[in-house]
Amino acid sequence: MAEQLIVLITAGSQEEAKHIARTLVGERLAACVNIVPDITSVYRWEGDIQCDQEWLLLAKSRQDLLDDLVRRAQALHSYDVPEVIAVPLVGGSEDYLRWIDGAVASR
């Protein structure tokens, strides 16, 4: 099996989060995207500390699709510098991991 990932993406609105999620799944860059509503993000931007409500996307994908997924998420996003970071999956249900492989594009 290819190396599976969880890609974390934040969005500034529920509508933006749904649009990004539907596009990534529709284009087979992600097998599934969970949207976690109403998180609070505290971060430094342009020298100031910001505190904003955001939506967190958890996209399940594979390493070989990561570059395309990152480019697509950035193109869809309203932020100048969107958070798009990947974390490798180190294990889990073999059936689910195989499902991820089958649900995304073949490379």
Secondary structure, DSSP 8 states (H G I E B T S, - for coil): ---EEEEEEEESSHHHHHHHHHHHHHTTS-SEEEEEEEEEEEEEETTEEEEEEEEEEEEEEEGGGHHHHHHHHHHH-SSSS--EEEEE-----HHHHHHHHHHS---
